[in-house]
Amino acid sequence: MGKIALIVGGSGLVGRKLLHLLLEGQRYDSVVAFVRAPLHVEHPKLTELIIDFDQLEQYEQHFCADDVFCCLGTTIKKAKTQEAMYKIDVEYPLTIAQLALGQGAQHFLFISAIGANADSRIFYSRIKGIAERELREMPYDSLSILRPSLLLGEREEYRLAERWGGVIFQALSFLLIGPLRKYRAIEAETVARAMYRMAMNSSKKTAIYSSEQIEQLGR
């Protein structure tokens, strides 16, 4: 029986690119996507499940997969409150990881963020760090944590601040050299390719990838 991939967050900036790679690549015979709304993607490999993320335990039998790709994430503007943001960026990924592990998943791949630190005073960095810390406690055969810098790419929803942030980051990227190189903005498609290759070449039990390492792997 061929390998099964489970992707969560397949409608997002990285998730859309990654979903295409999972479907068109040769590694997986089946791809399961958990979504809130239809992706409007048709492919013989794809099984799309519209679920209530607040009731993830009800879908436990659908968590059977070899590799789990977690591309969930939001902003405080979209989530409205820190509590809602924490739920999406921490609670959902941890529940997904636990349920998939219980169904035999071997490799969990998680998009975190540059500067993730459970002790940070910055809320976003702190919750990403908390998620990373809790994931490392789970007995996965392999855990890949990606810490990309600012993501570049066309989002379905228009985010003016991020659009201008990307323009500025790109314009000033020549200044980000040496130790600062890791802060260069990175294309979502590059992150997706790196994530796919991590799944193909997993060897370490836990690996944390900086934005610069992601860039190198995703070229």
N, C-alpha and C positions, 0 to 999 in steps of 0.2 A: 504493500500500500504506500502511495506517495505521501509526501509531507503536506501538512496543513498549516496555513498561516492565518492568524487572527489579527485583524487591524482594527483599532479603535481610534476614531478621529480622522477617518478617511475623507472627510469633506474639508479639512483644514488646509492650510498653505503647504505644509510638508506632506500631509496625509494623502492629498490628491495625487501628487507626484509619486509617492511610494506605492499607492494602490495600483497605478499603471505598471510599475516595475514588477510587483508581485504577480499581476495577472499575465503579463507578457513574458516574464522570465521562465526558466525551465525548472527552478528549484521546487516549486509547489504545484501539486495537482489540484489543490482546493484552497480557496481564499474566502474566509468568513469576515464580513464587515459589520460591526455594530454601529448603528447610526440612529440619530434622532428623526431624520427626515430622509426620503429617498435620494440616492446619489445620482439617479438617472444614468447609470452605467450598466450596460449589458455585456456579459461575458460568460462563456460556459463554465469557467472555473469559479465564478463569484456566487456566493450565497450572502444575500443582504438581509440583515435582521433589524427591523425598527424596534427599538427597545426603550424602556423607561429606565434611565440611569439611576434613578432613586430606588429601583427595585431590581438591582442586578442579580441578586440571589435567585430570583425566579427563573433566570435563564441559565442556571448552572450547567445543564446538560449540553449547552451550546458552546461551552468553553473548551472543548476538546481541540487542542492544537499543539503543534510542535514548537512553533515560534510565535510570540506575541509582540506586536508592534503597537506601542502606546504613543499616540501623537496628540493626546488631549492637552488643551491649554486655553486660557482665556486672558482677558485684560480686565482691570477694575472697571473701566468704562462700560464694557459689555456685561460684566457680571453684576454691576451696580453696587454690591457690598463685598466686604472682605470675607464674610461668611460664605457667600455664594462662590467666590473665587477659590476659597480653600477647598470647598467641596469638589469643584471641577479639577483643580490642579493637584490635590492630595488624596481626598477620600475615594474618588472614583478610580484613579490609577491603582491605589493600594487594594481596593476590593477586587478589581479586575485581576491583578497579579495573584492574589490569594486564591480566587476561584479557578483561574487557569492552572495554577500549580496543583490544585486538588484534582484536576482532570488530566494531569500528566504532562503539562507543558515543561519544556526543558530550557528555553531561552526567552528571557524577557528583555525587550529593547525599549528604552524610555527616553523621550526628549525632555531634558531638564533645561537649564539655562546657565549661561556664563555667570559666575559669581554666586552660584548656589551655595548656601551655608545655613544650616539649621540655627545658628546663633546670630545671624545677621540682624541688624536693626531695620534693614529694608524689607518690607513685607514680602515682596515678590521673591527676593533671594532667599528669604527665610523659609517660605513654604516649599520652594523647590528643594531646598536642603533637607527639610523634614521628610519629604517624599523619598528622596535618595536614601536617607538614613534608614527608613523603615523597609525599603526594598532590599537593602543589603542584609537585612535580618532574615529574609526569606531564603530557604534552601534551594534556590534555582541552580541547575547545572551551570548556566551562564547568565550573567546579567551585564547588559551593555547600557551605559548611561552617557547620553550625548549632551554636551554643554555648548550649544551654538551661541554665537553673538547675535546681533540684530539680524532677523531674517528678511531677505529680499524676495520679492515675487508679487504676483497679482493676486490679491485676496478677492473673495466673492463680495465681502462687504468693504466699503471704502473707509480707510482709516487715514485721515489727513496727517495726523501727527507722525504716524509710522512712515507714510510716504515721504514726508520731508526729512524725517530722520534718516531714511535710507539714502536719499539724495546727498545729504550732508556727509554721512559716513563714507559713501563712495568717493565724494569729492576730496575728502581729507585722508583717504586710505593710505596715500603715499607717506603720510606722517607717522603711520602706525607701523613701526619697524621694531625689530628686536623683541623685547619682552611685551611690547604693546601690540604686536602683530595679532595676538589672539582676539583683540577687540574689533578687528575688521569685520564689517557686515558680510554675511554669507548667503548665497542663493539657496532658496528652499529646495530646489532640485538637487543641489550638491549634497545637502543633508540627507535627502531621500536616498540618493545613490550610495552614500556612505552607510546608511542604516541597512540597506539591502546587502551590501558587501560584508558588513559585520555578521549578519546572520549566516552568510555562506562560509565564513572563515572563523567562527567562534571557537576559541580555545581556552581563554582565561575564564576563571570562575566569575570574577567581577572586573570589568574594565570601564574606566571613565575617560571619555574622549574630549579634549579641549576643542575649541572652535578651529584652531589651526590644524589639529589632527584630522578633524572632520573634513576640512577643506582638502587636505592631501589625499584622504581616502576616497572622497567623492568626486575627484577630478575625472 
